[in-house]
Amino acid sequence: MFLKENKSILLMLCILGSISIGGLGGLFTAQEIPNWYASLKKPSFNPPNYLFGPVWTLLYFLMGISFYLILKEKKSISHKTQSIISFVIQITLNFFWSFIFFKNHAMGWAFIEMCVLWLSIVWMLVSFYRINKVAAWLNVPYLVWVSFASILNLTIYQLNN
């Protein structure tokens, strides 16, 4: 019973941790939406603003579950180290993209940072796949969304420079 309770707590911590990091990044975003972001030229494929919050929340939820699946694997920490590092790097880059794009209005730098983020997600997927295939597959929607967001970021940059 105690072991099951610990797994439940670990799962909740992984999910809440991921969503919280996303929420902190969202603070930079939310403040800039009504004025700066609203004033930008955007492509026709730009989704409505109300869509971003639910999509990102779902993606952070899936990231949290996938991270939990990696942590609970019965492999030694040395076998999981690369996966843990890749997760921490990608979620850190994810957080800082919001700051770079929305707070600093540095759309070009944000695109470059997002390309690095994309590479870190691929690295995470590969390292997760070696340990737990489900954990890797749970992050495929994240990779797809970041791919789309990269194109959107670049297009907004081009339209406004």
DSSP file (Angstrom, degrees, kcal/mol; ACC not computed):
  #  RESIDUE AA STRUCTURE BP1 BP2  ACC     N-H-->O    O-->H-N    N-H-->O    O-->H-N    TCO  KAPPA ALPHA  PHI   PSI    X-CA   Y-CA   Z-CA
    1    1 A M     >        0   0    0      0, 0.0     4,-2.3     0, 0.0     5,-0.2   0.000 360.0 360.0 360.0 -44.6    0.0    0.0    0.0
    2    2 A F  H  >  +     0   0    0      1,-0.2     4,-2.3     2,-0.2     5,-0.2   0.898 360.0  51.4 -61.3 -40.6    2.8    2.5    0.9
    3    3 A L  H  > S+     0   0    0      2,-0.2     4,-2.1     1,-0.2    -1,-0.2   0.901 109.7  49.6 -63.7 -41.6    4.5    1.8   -2.4
    4    4 A K  H  > S+     0   0    0      1,-0.2     4,-2.1     2,-0.2    -1,-0.2   0.900 110.3  50.8 -64.1 -40.8    1.3    2.5   -4.3
    5    5 A E  H  X S+     0   0    0     -4,-2.3     4,-2.4     1,-0.2    -2,-0.2   0.910 109.3  50.7 -63.5 -41.7    0.8    5.7   -2.4
    6    6 A N  H  X S+     0   0    0     -4,-2.3     4,-2.8     1,-0.2    -1,-0.2   0.889 109.3  51.0 -63.3 -39.2    4.3    6.9   -3.2
    7    7 A K  H  X S+     0   0    0     -4,-2.1     4,-2.6     2,-0.2    -1,-0.2   0.896 110.2  49.7 -64.9 -39.0    3.8    6.2   -6.9
    8    8 A S  H  X S+     0   0    0     -4,-2.1     4,-2.4     2,-0.2    -2,-0.2   0.905 112.0  47.7 -65.1 -41.1    0.6    8.2   -6.8
    9    9 A I  H  X S+     0   0    0     -4,-2.4     4,-2.7     2,-0.2    -2,-0.2   0.922 111.8  50.0 -65.5 -43.6    2.4   11.1   -5.1
   10   10 A L  H  X S+     0   0    0     -4,-2.8     4,-2.5     2,-0.2    -2,-0.2   0.913 110.4  50.5 -60.9 -43.3    5.2   10.9   -7.6
   11   11 A L  H  X S+     0   0    0     -4,-2.6     4,-2.4     2,-0.2     5,-0.2   0.936 111.9  46.9 -60.0 -47.1    2.8   10.9  -10.5
   12   12 A M  H  X S+     0   0    0     -4,-2.4     4,-3.2     1,-0.2     5,-0.3   0.902 111.8  50.9 -62.9 -41.2    1.0   14.0   -9.1
   13   13 A L  H  X S+     0   0    0     -4,-2.7     4,-2.6     2,-0.2     5,-0.2   0.906 110.8  48.8 -63.6 -41.0    4.3   15.7   -8.5
   14   14 A C  H  X S+     0   0    0     -4,-2.5     4,-2.1     2,-0.2    -2,-0.2   0.928 116.3  42.4 -64.0 -45.2    5.4   15.1  -12.0
   15   15 A I  H  X S+     0   0    0     -4,-2.4     4,-2.6    49,-0.2     5,-0.2   0.954 118.1  44.2 -67.0 -50.0    2.2   16.3  -13.5
   16   16 A L  H  X S+     0   0    0     -4,-3.2     4,-2.5    -5,-0.2    -2,-0.2   0.868 112.7  53.4 -64.8 -36.0    1.9   19.3  -11.2
   17   17 A G  H  X S+     0   0    0     -4,-2.6     4,-2.2    -5,-0.3    -1,-0.2   0.937 111.7  44.5 -62.8 -46.7    5.5   20.2  -11.7
   18   18 A S  H  X S+     0   0    0     -4,-2.1     4,-2.2    -5,-0.2    -2,-0.2   0.942 116.0  45.9 -63.3 -48.0    5.2   20.2  -15.5
   19   19 A I  H  X S+     0   0    0     -4,-2.6     4,-2.5     1,-0.2    -1,-0.2   0.877 111.6  53.4 -64.2 -36.9    2.0   22.2  -15.5
   20   20 A S  H  X S+     0   0    0     -4,-2.5     4,-2.4    -5,-0.2    -1,-0.2   0.908 107.6  49.5 -65.2 -42.4    3.4   24.6  -12.9
   21   21 A I  H  X S+     0   0    0     -4,-2.2     4,-2.0     1,-0.2    -1,-0.2   0.924 113.1  47.8 -62.2 -43.3    6.5   25.3  -15.1
   22   22 A G  H  X S+     0   0    0     -4,-2.2     4,-2.1     1,-0.2    -2,-0.2   0.897 109.9  53.1 -62.2 -40.1    4.2   25.9  -18.0
   23   23 A G  H  X S+     0   0    0     -4,-2.5     4,-1.0     2,-0.2    -2,-0.2   0.879 106.4  52.1 -63.7 -38.5    2.0   28.1  -15.9
   24   24 A L  H >X S+     0   0    0     -4,-2.4     4,-0.8     1,-0.2     3,-0.7   0.924 110.7  47.6 -63.2 -43.4    5.0   30.3  -14.9
   25   25 A G  H >X S+     0   0    0     -4,-2.0     4,-1.2     1,-0.2     3,-0.6   0.865 105.7  60.8 -62.4 -35.2    5.9   30.7  -18.5
   26   26 A G  H 3X S+     0   0    0     -4,-2.1     4,-3.2     1,-0.2    -1,-0.2   0.752  91.5  67.2 -63.9 -25.0    2.3   31.5  -19.2
   27   27 A L  H <X S+     0   0    0     -4,-1.0     4,-1.3    -3,-0.7    -1,-0.2   0.904 102.0  46.5 -62.2 -40.3    2.6   34.5  -16.9
   28   28 A F  H <X S+     0   0    0     -4,-0.8     4,-0.6    -3,-0.6    -1,-0.2   0.865 116.0  47.3 -66.6 -35.4    4.9   36.2  -19.3
   29   29 A T  H >X S+     0   0    0     -4,-1.2     3,-1.3     1,-0.2     4,-1.1   0.956 106.5  53.8 -71.1 -52.2    2.6   35.3  -22.2
   30   30 A A  H 3< S+     0   0    0     -4,-3.2     3,-0.4     1,-0.3    -1,-0.2   0.832 104.6  55.0 -57.7 -37.3   -0.7   36.4  -20.6
   31   31 A Q  H 3< S+     0   0    0     -4,-1.3    -1,-0.3    -5,-0.2     4,-0.3   0.780 112.7  42.7 -67.5 -26.2    0.5   40.0  -19.9
   32   32 A E  H <<>S+     0   0    0     -3,-1.3     5,-2.8    -4,-0.6     6,-0.5   0.575  92.5  82.8 -99.0 -11.1    1.6   40.6  -23.5
   33   33 A I  I  <>S+     0   0    0     -4,-1.1     5,-1.2    -3,-0.4    -2,-0.1   0.942  90.0  47.5 -62.3 -50.8   -1.4   39.1  -25.4
   34   34 A P  I   5S+     0   0    0      0, 0.0    -1,-0.2     0, 0.0    -2,-0.1   0.794 128.9  14.5 -68.5 -25.8   -3.9   42.0  -25.2
   35   35 A N  I  >5S+     0   0    0     -4,-0.3     4,-1.5    -3,-0.1    -3,-0.1   0.781 131.0  26.5-111.4 -76.2   -1.4   44.7  -26.3
   36   36 A W  I >>5S+     0   0    0      1,-0.2     4,-0.6     2,-0.2     3,-0.5   0.951 127.0  41.3 -61.4 -53.8    1.9   43.7  -27.9
   37   37 A Y  I >4<S+     0   0    0     -5,-2.8     3,-1.1     1,-0.2    -1,-0.2   0.887 112.8  55.2 -64.5 -38.0    0.9   40.3  -29.3
   38   38 A A  H 34<S+     0   0    0     -5,-1.2    -1,-0.2    -6,-0.5    -2,-0.2   0.804 104.8  55.1 -63.1 -28.3   -2.5   41.7  -30.5
   39   39 A S  H << S+     0   0    0     -4,-1.5    -1,-0.2    -3,-0.5    -2,-0.2   0.599  89.4  99.5 -82.4 -10.6   -0.7   44.4  -32.4
   40   40 A L  S << S-     0   0    0     -3,-1.1     2,-0.4    -4,-0.6   120,-0.1  -0.429  79.5-114.5 -77.4 149.0    1.5   42.0  -34.4
   41   41 A K        -     0   0    0    115,-0.2   118,-0.1    -2,-0.1   119,-0.1  -0.687  40.9-169.2 -75.8 133.8    0.8   40.9  -38.0
   42   42 A K        -     0   0    0     -2,-0.4   110,-0.0   117,-0.1   114,-0.0  -0.924  21.3-106.3-128.7 152.7    0.0   37.2  -37.9
   43   43 A P    >   -     0   0    0      0, 0.0     3,-1.7     0, 0.0   113,-0.0  -0.246  35.1-106.8 -72.1 165.0   -0.4   34.6  -40.6
   44   44 A S  T 3  S+     0   0    0      1,-0.3    -2,-0.0    -2,-0.0     0, 0.0   0.749 118.6  59.6 -63.6 -23.8   -3.8   33.2  -41.6
   45   45 A F  T 3  S+     0   0    0      2,-0.0    -1,-0.3   107,-0.0   107,-0.1   0.334  72.8 125.2 -89.7   8.7   -3.0   29.9  -39.9
   46   46 A N    <   -     0   0    0     -3,-1.7     3,-0.1     1,-0.1    -4,-0.1  -0.549  61.9-129.1 -67.3 121.6   -2.5   31.6  -36.5
   47   47 A P        -     0   0    0      0, 0.0     5,-0.1     0, 0.0    -1,-0.1  -0.280  32.2 -87.9 -67.7 158.5   -4.8   29.7  -34.0
   48   48 A P    >>  -     0   0    0      0, 0.0     3,-1.9     0, 0.0     4,-0.6  -0.368  38.0-115.7 -64.1 148.5   -7.2   31.8  -31.9
   49   49 A N  H >> S+     0   0    0      1,-0.3     3,-1.0     2,-0.2     4,-0.6   0.835 111.3  63.9 -56.1 -36.6   -5.7   32.9  -28.6
   50   50 A Y  H 34 S+     0   0    0      1,-0.2    -1,-0.3     2,-0.2     3,-0.0   0.679  95.0  62.2 -65.2 -15.5   -8.1   30.8  -26.5
   51   51 A L  H <> S+     0   0    0     -3,-1.9     4,-2.0     1,-0.2    -1,-0.2   0.802  89.4  67.5 -79.5 -29.5   -6.7   27.6  -28.0
   52   52 A F  H <X S+     0   0    0     -3,-1.0     4,-2.8    -4,-0.6     5,-0.3   0.904  95.6  53.1 -62.6 -45.1   -3.1   28.0  -26.7
   53   53 A G  H  X S+     0   0    0     -4,-0.6     4,-2.5     1,-0.2    -1,-0.2   0.947 112.6  41.7 -58.0 -54.5   -3.9   27.6  -23.0
   54   54 A P  H  > S+     0   0    0      0, 0.0     4,-2.3     0, 0.0    -1,-0.2   0.894 115.6  50.8 -62.7 -38.8   -5.8   24.3  -23.2
   55   55 A V  H  X S+     0   0    0     -4,-2.0     4,-2.4     2,-0.2    -2,-0.2   0.957 113.5  44.1 -63.4 -49.0   -3.3   22.8  -25.8
   56   56 A W  H  X S+     0   0    0     -4,-2.8     4,-2.8     1,-0.2     5,-0.2   0.893 111.5  54.0 -64.3 -38.4   -0.3   23.7  -23.6
   57   57 A T  H  X S+     0   0    0     -4,-2.5     4,-2.3    -5,-0.3    -1,-0.2   0.934 110.1  47.1 -60.7 -44.8   -2.0   22.4  -20.5
   58   58 A L  H  X S+     0   0    0     -4,-2.3     4,-2.5     2,-0.2    -1,-0.2   0.913 112.3  50.1 -61.5 -42.6   -2.6   19.1  -22.1
   59   59 A L  H  X S+     0   0    0     -4,-2.4     4,-2.4     1,-0.2    -2,-0.2   0.905 111.2  47.6 -64.9 -41.3    1.0   18.9  -23.4
   60   60 A Y  H  X S+     0   0    0     -4,-2.8     4,-2.5     2,-0.2    -1,-0.2   0.880 110.4  53.7 -65.7 -36.9    2.4   19.7  -20.0
   61   61 A F  H  X S+     0   0    0     -4,-2.3     4,-2.1    -5,-0.2    -2,-0.2   0.940 110.8  45.5 -60.3 -48.0    0.1   17.0  -18.5
   62   62 A L  H  X S+     0   0    0     -4,-2.5     4,-2.6     1,-0.2    -2,-0.2   0.883 110.9  53.6 -64.5 -38.5    1.4   14.4  -21.0
   63   63 A M  H  X S+     0   0    0     -4,-2.4     4,-2.6     2,-0.2    -1,-0.2   0.923 108.3  50.7 -60.3 -43.6    5.0   15.5  -20.3
   64   64 A G  H  X S+     0   0    0     -4,-2.5     4,-2.2     1,-0.2    -2,-0.2   0.917 111.1  47.1 -61.9 -44.3    4.4   15.0  -16.6
   65   65 A I  H  X S+     0   0    0     -4,-2.1     4,-2.4     2,-0.2    -1,-0.2   0.926 112.8  49.6 -62.4 -44.3    3.0   11.5  -17.1
   66   66 A S  H  X S+     0   0    0     -4,-2.6     4,-1.7     1,-0.2    -2,-0.2   0.898 110.2  50.2 -64.3 -39.3    5.8   10.6  -19.4
   67   67 A F  H  X S+     0   0    0     -4,-2.6     4,-2.7     1,-0.2    -1,-0.2   0.905 109.4  52.2 -64.7 -40.4    8.4   11.8  -16.9
   68   68 A Y  H  X S+     0   0    0     -4,-2.2     4,-2.5     1,-0.2    -2,-0.2   0.921 105.9  54.3 -58.7 -45.0    6.7    9.8  -14.2
   69   69 A L  H  X S+     0   0    0     -4,-2.4     4,-0.5     1,-0.2    -1,-0.2   0.863 110.8  46.5 -59.9 -35.6    6.9    6.7  -16.4
   70   70 A I  H >< S+     0   0    0     -4,-1.7     3,-0.9     1,-0.2    -2,-0.2   0.939 112.6  48.8 -70.4 -47.2   10.7    7.2  -16.8
   71   71 A L  H 3< S+     0   0    0     -4,-2.7    -2,-0.2     1,-0.2    -1,-0.2   0.851 110.3  51.0 -63.2 -34.8   11.2    7.8  -13.0
   72   72 A K  H 3< S+     0   0    0     -4,-2.5    -1,-0.2    -5,-0.2    -2,-0.2   0.592  81.8 116.2 -82.7  -9.2    9.2    4.7  -12.0
   73   73 A E  S << S-     0   0    0     -3,-0.9     2,-0.5    -4,-0.5     7,-0.1  -0.279  74.2-123.9 -58.0 145.7   11.1    2.4  -14.3
   74   74 A K  S    S+     0   0    0      3,-0.0     2,-0.3     2,-0.0    -1,-0.1  -0.110  73.9 113.6 -87.8  38.1   13.1   -0.2  -12.4
   75   75 A K  S    S-     0   0    0     -2,-0.5     5,-0.1     1,-0.1    56,-0.0  -0.694  76.6 -91.0-102.6 160.7   16.4    0.7  -14.0
   76   76 A S    >>  -     0   0    0     -2,-0.3     4,-1.2     1,-0.1     3,-0.8  -0.287  35.4-112.0 -67.9 157.8   19.3    2.2  -12.2
   77   77 A I  H 3> S+     0   0    0      1,-0.3     4,-1.2     2,-0.2     3,-0.2   0.828 117.6  61.8 -60.6 -31.7   19.6    5.9  -12.0
   78   78 A S  H 34 S+     0   0    0      1,-0.2     4,-0.4     2,-0.2    -1,-0.3   0.851 103.4  49.6 -65.1 -32.3   22.6    5.8  -14.3
   79   79 A H  H <4 S+     0   0    0     -3,-0.8     4,-0.3     1,-0.2    -1,-0.2   0.779 117.0  41.6 -72.7 -27.0   20.5    4.2  -17.0
   80   80 A K  H  X S+     0   0    0     -4,-1.2     4,-2.5    -3,-0.2     5,-0.2   0.524  87.9  94.1 -97.3  -7.0   17.9    7.0  -16.6
   81   81 A T  H  X S+     0   0    0     -4,-1.2     4,-2.9     1,-0.2     5,-0.2   0.899  84.2  49.7 -56.5 -47.5   20.2    9.9  -16.2
   82   82 A Q  H  > S+     0   0    0     -4,-0.4     4,-2.6     1,-0.2    -1,-0.2   0.900 112.5  48.6 -60.8 -40.3   20.2   10.9  -19.9
   83   83 A S  H  > S+     0   0    0     -4,-0.3     4,-2.2    44,-0.2    -1,-0.2   0.914 112.3  47.8 -65.0 -43.2   16.4   10.8  -20.0
   84   84 A I  H  X S+     0   0    0     -4,-2.5     4,-2.4     2,-0.2    -2,-0.2   0.931 113.6  47.4 -64.2 -45.4   16.1   12.9  -16.8
   85   85 A I  H  X S+     0   0    0     -4,-2.9     4,-2.6    -5,-0.2     5,-0.2   0.919 111.2  51.0 -62.2 -44.0   18.7   15.5  -18.1
   86   86 A S  H  X S+     0   0    0     -4,-2.6     4,-2.4    -5,-0.2    38,-0.2   0.885 110.6  49.7 -63.5 -37.2   16.9   15.7  -21.5
   87   87 A F  H  X S+     0   0    0     -4,-2.2     4,-2.4     2,-0.2     5,-0.2   0.939 111.9  47.2 -64.6 -46.6   13.6   16.3  -19.8
   88   88 A V  H  X S+     0   0    0     -4,-2.4     4,-1.8     1,-0.2    -2,-0.2   0.905 113.3  48.9 -63.0 -41.7   15.0   19.0  -17.6
   89   89 A I  H  X S+     0   0    0     -4,-2.6     4,-2.6     1,-0.2     5,-0.2   0.941 112.8  46.1 -64.9 -47.1   16.7   20.7  -20.5
   90   90 A Q  H  X S+     0   0    0     -4,-2.4     4,-2.4     1,-0.2    -2,-0.2   0.901 113.6  47.5 -66.4 -39.0   13.7   20.7  -22.8
   91   91 A I  H  X S+     0   0    0     -4,-2.4     4,-2.0     2,-0.2    -1,-0.2   0.838 112.4  50.8 -72.7 -29.2   11.3   22.0  -20.1
   92   92 A T  H  X S+     0   0    0     -4,-1.8     4,-2.4    -5,-0.2    -2,-0.2   0.931 112.1  46.3 -68.5 -46.4   13.8   24.7  -19.2
   93   93 A L  H  X S+     0   0    0     -4,-2.6     4,-1.7     1,-0.2    -2,-0.2   0.899 110.5  54.4 -61.1 -40.4   14.1   25.8  -22.8
   94   94 A N  H  X S+     0   0    0     -4,-2.4     4,-1.0    -5,-0.2    -1,-0.2   0.932 109.1  48.1 -58.2 -47.2   10.3   25.6  -23.1
   95   95 A F  H  X S+     0   0    0     -4,-2.0     4,-1.1     1,-0.2     3,-0.5   0.929 111.4  49.3 -59.4 -47.5    9.9   28.0  -20.1
   96   96 A F  H  X S+     0   0    0     -4,-2.4     4,-2.7     1,-0.2    -1,-0.2   0.739  97.4  68.6 -72.0 -21.8   12.5   30.5  -21.5
   97   97 A W  H  X S+     0   0    0     -4,-1.7     4,-3.1    -3,-0.2     5,-0.4   0.942  99.2  50.8 -59.4 -45.1   10.9   30.7  -24.9
   98   98 A S  H  X>S+     0   0    0     -4,-1.0     4,-2.2    -3,-0.5     5,-1.0   0.904 111.7  48.0 -57.8 -42.2    7.9   32.4  -23.4
   99   99 A F  I  X>S+     0   0    0     -4,-1.1     5,-2.1     3,-0.2     4,-0.7   0.932 114.7  44.9 -64.7 -46.2   10.2   34.9  -21.7
  100  100 A I  I  <5S+     0   0    0     -4,-2.7     6,-2.3     3,-0.2    -2,-0.2   0.936 122.6  35.3 -65.5 -47.7   12.2   35.6  -24.9
  101  101 A F  I  <5S+     0   0    0     -4,-3.1     4,-0.5     4,-0.2    -3,-0.2   0.972 130.6  25.5 -73.3 -55.2    9.3   35.9  -27.2
  102  102 A F  I  <5S+     0   0    0     -4,-2.2    -3,-0.2    -5,-0.4    -2,-0.1   0.896 129.3  34.8 -84.8 -41.8    6.6   37.6  -25.0
  103  103 A K  I  <<S+     0   0    0     -5,-1.0    -3,-0.2    -4,-0.7    -4,-0.1   0.925 131.2  29.5 -80.7 -45.2    8.6   39.5  -22.4
  104  104 A N  S   <S-     0   0    0     -5,-2.1    -3,-0.2    -6,-0.2    -2,-0.2   0.596  92.4-138.7 -91.0 -10.8   11.6   40.6  -24.4
  105  105 A H        +     0   0    0     -4,-0.5     2,-1.2    -6,-0.3    -4,-0.2   0.805  52.3 146.4  57.1  30.8    9.7   40.7  -27.8
  106  106 A A     >  +     0   0    0     -6,-2.3     4,-2.6     1,-0.2    -1,-0.2  -0.647  15.5 167.9 -98.5  75.7   12.8   39.1  -29.4
  107  107 A M  H  > S+     0   0    0     -2,-1.2     4,-2.0     1,-0.2    -1,-0.2   0.852  72.9  50.4 -63.4 -38.1   11.0   37.0  -32.0
  108  108 A G  H  > S+     0   0    0      2,-0.2     4,-2.0     1,-0.2    -1,-0.2   0.933 113.9  44.1 -65.7 -46.2   14.2   36.1  -34.0
  109  109 A W  H  > S+     0   0    0      1,-0.2     4,-2.8     2,-0.2    -2,-0.2   0.869 110.9  56.1 -65.6 -35.9   16.0   34.9  -30.9
  110  110 A A  H  X S+     0   0    0     -4,-2.6     4,-2.4     2,-0.2    -1,-0.2   0.896 106.1  50.7 -63.3 -38.6   12.9   33.1  -29.8
  111  111 A F  H  X S+     0   0    0     -4,-2.0     4,-1.9     2,-0.2    -2,-0.2   0.928 111.1  47.8 -64.3 -43.9   12.8   31.2  -33.1
  112  112 A I  H  X S+     0   0    0     -4,-2.0     4,-1.7     1,-0.2    -2,-0.2   0.926 113.0  48.7 -61.0 -44.5   16.5   30.2  -32.7
  113  113 A E  H  X S+     0   0    0     -4,-2.8     4,-2.5     1,-0.2    -1,-0.2   0.877 108.7  54.0 -63.2 -37.3   15.8   29.1  -29.1
  114  114 A M  H  X S+     0   0    0     -4,-2.4     4,-2.8     2,-0.2    -1,-0.2   0.844 103.9  55.1 -68.1 -32.2   12.8   27.2  -30.3
  115  115 A C  H  X S+     0   0    0     -4,-1.9     4,-2.0     2,-0.2    -1,-0.2   0.904 110.0  46.4 -64.3 -40.0   14.9   25.3  -32.8
  116  116 A V  H  X S+     0   0    0     -4,-1.7     4,-2.3     2,-0.2    -2,-0.2   0.902 111.4  52.3 -66.9 -40.6   17.2   24.3  -29.9
  117  117 A L  H  X S+     0   0    0     -4,-2.5     4,-2.1     2,-0.2    -2,-0.2   0.927 107.3  52.4 -58.2 -45.7   14.1   23.3  -28.0
  118  118 A W  H  X S+     0   0    0     -4,-2.8     4,-2.1     1,-0.2    -2,-0.2   0.918 109.8  48.2 -57.9 -45.6   12.9   21.2  -30.9
  119  119 A L  H  X S+     0   0    0     -4,-2.0     4,-2.4     1,-0.2    -1,-0.2   0.886 110.1  52.2 -62.6 -38.7   16.2   19.4  -31.0
  120  120 A S  H  X S+     0   0    0     -4,-2.3     4,-2.4     2,-0.2    -1,-0.2   0.844 107.5  52.2 -68.4 -32.1   16.1   18.8  -27.2
  121  121 A I  H  X S+     0   0    0     -4,-2.1     4,-3.0     2,-0.2    -1,-0.2   0.915 109.0  49.7 -68.1 -42.2   12.6   17.3  -27.5
  122  122 A V  H  X S+     0   0    0     -4,-2.1     4,-2.5     2,-0.2    -2,-0.2   0.935 111.1  49.7 -60.3 -45.1   13.9   14.9  -30.2
  123  123 A W  H  X S+     0   0    0     -4,-2.4     4,-2.7     1,-0.2     5,-0.2   0.921 111.5  49.1 -57.9 -44.6   16.7   14.0  -27.9
  124  124 A M  H  X S+     0   0    0     -4,-2.4     4,-3.1   -38,-0.2     5,-0.3   0.926 109.7  51.4 -62.2 -44.6   14.2   13.4  -25.0
  125  125 A L  H  X S+     0   0    0     -4,-3.0     4,-2.5     1,-0.2    -1,-0.2   0.921 112.2  46.2 -58.2 -45.0   12.0   11.3  -27.2
  126  126 A V  H  X S+     0   0    0     -4,-2.5     4,-1.3     2,-0.2    -1,-0.2   0.930 115.4  45.3 -64.8 -45.5   15.0    9.1  -28.2
  127  127 A S  H  X S+     0   0    0     -4,-2.7     4,-0.6    -5,-0.2   -44,-0.2   0.887 114.6  48.5 -68.9 -36.7   16.3    8.7  -24.7
  128  128 A F  H >X S+     0   0    0     -4,-3.1     4,-3.7    -5,-0.2     3,-1.4   0.909 105.6  59.0 -65.2 -41.3   12.7    8.0  -23.3
  129  129 A Y  H 3< S+     0   0    0     -4,-2.5    -1,-0.2     1,-0.3    -2,-0.2   0.838  99.8  57.3 -58.6 -34.3   12.1    5.4  -26.1
  130  130 A R  H 3< S+     0   0    0     -4,-1.3    -1,-0.3     2,-0.1    -2,-0.2   0.763 120.4  28.6 -67.2 -24.5   15.1    3.4  -24.8
  131  131 A I  H << S+     0   0    0     -3,-1.4     2,-0.3    -4,-0.6    -2,-0.2   0.822 138.3   3.0-104.6 -44.1   13.6    3.2  -21.4
  132  132 A N     X  -     0   0    0     -4,-3.7     4,-1.6    -5,-0.1    -1,-0.2  -0.862  54.2-160.4-152.7 109.7    9.8    3.3  -21.9
  133  133 A K  H  > S+     0   0    0     -2,-0.3     4,-2.6     1,-0.2     5,-0.2   0.856  94.4  55.0 -62.3 -37.6    8.2    3.5  -25.3
  134  134 A V  H  > S+     0   0    0      1,-0.2     4,-2.2     2,-0.2    -1,-0.2   0.913 104.8  54.4 -62.5 -42.2    4.9    4.8  -24.0
  135  135 A A  H  4 S+     0   0    0      1,-0.2     4,-0.4     2,-0.2    -1,-0.2   0.886 110.7  46.5 -58.8 -39.4    6.7    7.7  -22.3
  136  136 A A  H >< S+     0   0    0     -4,-1.6     3,-1.7    -8,-0.2     4,-0.3   0.950 111.2  50.0 -67.0 -49.4    8.3    8.6  -25.6
  137  137 A W  H >< S+     0   0    0     -4,-2.6     3,-1.5     1,-0.3    -2,-0.2   0.811  99.6  65.7 -63.3 -30.2    5.0    8.4  -27.6
  138  138 A L  T 3< S+     0   0    0     -4,-2.2    -1,-0.3     1,-0.3     4,-0.3   0.733 101.4  51.7 -62.3 -20.4    3.2   10.6  -25.1
  139  139 A N  T <> S+     0   0    0     -3,-1.7     4,-2.0    -4,-0.4    -1,-0.3   0.429  81.3  91.0 -98.2   0.1    5.5   13.4  -26.2
  140  140 A V  H <> S+     0   0    0     -3,-1.5     4,-2.5    -4,-0.3     5,-0.2   0.918  85.7  52.6 -62.4 -42.6    4.9   13.1  -29.9
  141  141 A P  H  > S+     0   0    0      0, 0.0     4,-2.7     0, 0.0    -1,-0.2   0.888 107.9  53.6 -59.4 -35.0    2.0   15.6  -29.8
  142  142 A Y  H  > S+     0   0    0     -4,-0.3     4,-2.7     2,-0.2     5,-0.2   0.923 108.8  47.7 -61.9 -46.2    4.4   18.0  -28.0
  143  143 A L  H  X S+     0   0    0     -4,-2.0     4,-2.0     2,-0.2    -1,-0.2   0.906 112.9  48.9 -62.9 -41.7    7.0   17.6  -30.8
  144  144 A V  H  X S+     0   0    0     -4,-2.5     4,-2.3     2,-0.2    -2,-0.2   0.928 112.8  47.2 -63.5 -45.0    4.2   18.2  -33.4
  145  145 A W  H  X S+     0   0    0     -4,-2.7     4,-3.2     1,-0.2    -2,-0.2   0.906 112.1  49.1 -65.5 -41.9    2.9   21.3  -31.6
  146  146 A V  H  X S+     0   0    0     -4,-2.7     4,-2.1     2,-0.2    -1,-0.2   0.850 108.9  54.2 -67.1 -33.0    6.4   22.8  -31.2
  147  147 A S  H  X S+     0   0    0     -4,-2.0     4,-1.8    -5,-0.2    -2,-0.2   0.945 112.6  43.1 -62.4 -47.3    7.1   22.1  -34.9
  148  148 A F  H  X S+     0   0    0     -4,-2.3     4,-2.5     1,-0.2    -2,-0.2   0.926 113.2  51.8 -62.3 -45.5    3.9   24.1  -35.7
  149  149 A A  H  X S+     0   0    0     -4,-3.2     4,-3.0     1,-0.2    -1,-0.2   0.836 106.1  55.8 -62.8 -32.5    4.8   26.8  -33.1
  150  150 A S  H  X S+     0   0    0     -4,-2.1     4,-2.6     2,-0.2    -1,-0.2   0.927 109.2  45.4 -64.6 -45.0    8.3   27.1  -34.7
  151  151 A I  H  X S+     0   0    0     -4,-1.8     4,-2.5     2,-0.2    -2,-0.2   0.911 114.5  49.1 -64.1 -41.8    6.7   27.8  -38.1
  152  152 A L  H  X S+     0   0    0     -4,-2.5     4,-2.7     2,-0.2     5,-0.2   0.933 111.0  49.8 -62.6 -47.0    4.3   30.3  -36.5
  153  153 A N  H  X S+     0   0    0     -4,-3.0     4,-2.4     1,-0.2    -2,-0.2   0.938 113.1  46.3 -56.0 -50.8    7.1   32.0  -34.6
  154  154 A L  H  X S+     0   0    0     -4,-2.6     4,-2.5     1,-0.2    -1,-0.2   0.905 112.9  49.5 -62.0 -43.0    9.2   32.4  -37.8
  155  155 A T  H  X S+     0   0    0     -4,-2.5     4,-2.6     2,-0.2    -1,-0.2   0.914 110.7  48.9 -65.5 -43.2    6.3   33.6  -39.8
  156  156 A I  H  X S+     0   0    0     -4,-2.7     4,-1.3     2,-0.2    -1,-0.2   0.908 111.4  51.2 -61.4 -41.7    5.3   36.2  -37.2
  157  157 A Y  H  < S+     0   0    0     -4,-2.4     3,-0.4    -5,-0.2     4,-0.3   0.938 112.1  46.1 -58.6 -47.7    8.9   37.4  -37.1
  158  158 A Q  H >< S+     0   0    0     -4,-2.5     3,-0.9     1,-0.2    -2,-0.2   0.889 111.6  51.2 -64.9 -40.3    9.0   37.7  -40.9
  159  159 A L  H 3< S+     0   0    0     -4,-2.6    -1,-0.2     1,-0.2    -2,-0.2   0.745 114.6  43.6 -68.3 -23.5    5.7   39.5  -41.1
  160  160 A N  T 3<        0   0    0     -4,-1.3    -1,-0.2    -3,-0.4    -2,-0.2   0.241 360.0 360.0-111.1  12.4    6.8   42.1  -38.4
  161  161 A N    <         0   0    0     -3,-0.9    -2,-0.2    -4,-0.3    -1,-0.1   0.341 360.0 360.0-127.6 360.0   10.4   42.9  -39.6
